[in-house]
Amino acid sequence: MSGDITSRGKPLTSTAVGSSQALDVNIVKSIDIEVSVDPDGLATSAKQDTGNTSLASIDTKLTGQATAANQATEITSLAAIAASCASIDAKIGASTGTITSPAQSPTSVVILAANANRKGFLLYNDASAKVYVAFAATASTTSYTLQMSSNSFYESTETVVYKGTISAIWNSGSSGNMRVTELT
């Protein structure tokens, strides 16, 4: 600002009163106020001389971010992980399935013998009655691991697979079989 405030062309004056400043103003009819502003240093438009002047300058500031080059690197890393997983699957996956069909029985029967090489097993109860399956040498209707109703399915192919003897007992008066597939 230029610092001059005028009233009808005459500068306003101020006088000191104690420790305060007082402004003496005489108003006759109206006050004409003229304000001049120095435009240097004021924000008259967006400042463009610093910061991001183009998209290319933004790209250079994205170190470690999702740039095209970094995405290519990540895709390569994911491909390596996928190949590693396929290798692990090949090592732990089963290559043989052995199918047996033990007949239902009102007394405990072994439906799958212990096998240290077992990778998993599948059970399907096609008998007309409920079956009680025990992950043990003997099953009973009061001591069992799981119950399977008629036409039900059980699968154990996760990372922890029971490798011991599996036995079963059916309710009396039923007919049918347990369809067993052992994966090795």
Stockholm file with secondary structure:
# STOCKHOLM 1.0

chainA/1-184         MSGDITSRGKPLTSTAVGSSQALDVNIVKSIDIEVSVDPDGLATSAKQDTGNTSLASIDTKLTGQATAANQATEITSLAAIAASCASIDAKIGASTGTITSPAQSPTSVVILAANANRKGFLLYNDASAKVYVAFAATASTTSYTLQMSSNSFYESTETVVYKGTISAIWNSGSSGNMRVTELT
#=GR chainA/1-184 SS CCCCCEETTEECEEEEETTEEEEECCCSSCCCCCCCCCCTTSCSSCCCSSSCCSHHHHHHTCTTSSCHHHHHHHHHHHHHHHHHHHHHHHHHSCCCEEEECCBCCSSCEEEECCCTTCCEEEEEECSSSCEEEESSSCCCSSSCSEEECTTEEEEECSSSCCCSCEEEEECTTCCCBEEEEEEC
#=GC SS_cons         CCCCCEETTEECEEEEETTEEEEECCCSSCCCCCCCCCCTTSCSSCCCSSSCCSHHHHHHTCTTSSCHHHHHHHHHHHHHHHHHHHHHHHHHSCCCEEEECCBCCSSCEEEECCCTTCCEEEEEECSSSCEEEESSSCCCSSSCSEEECTTEEEEECSSSCCCSCEEEEECTTCCCBEEEEEEC
//
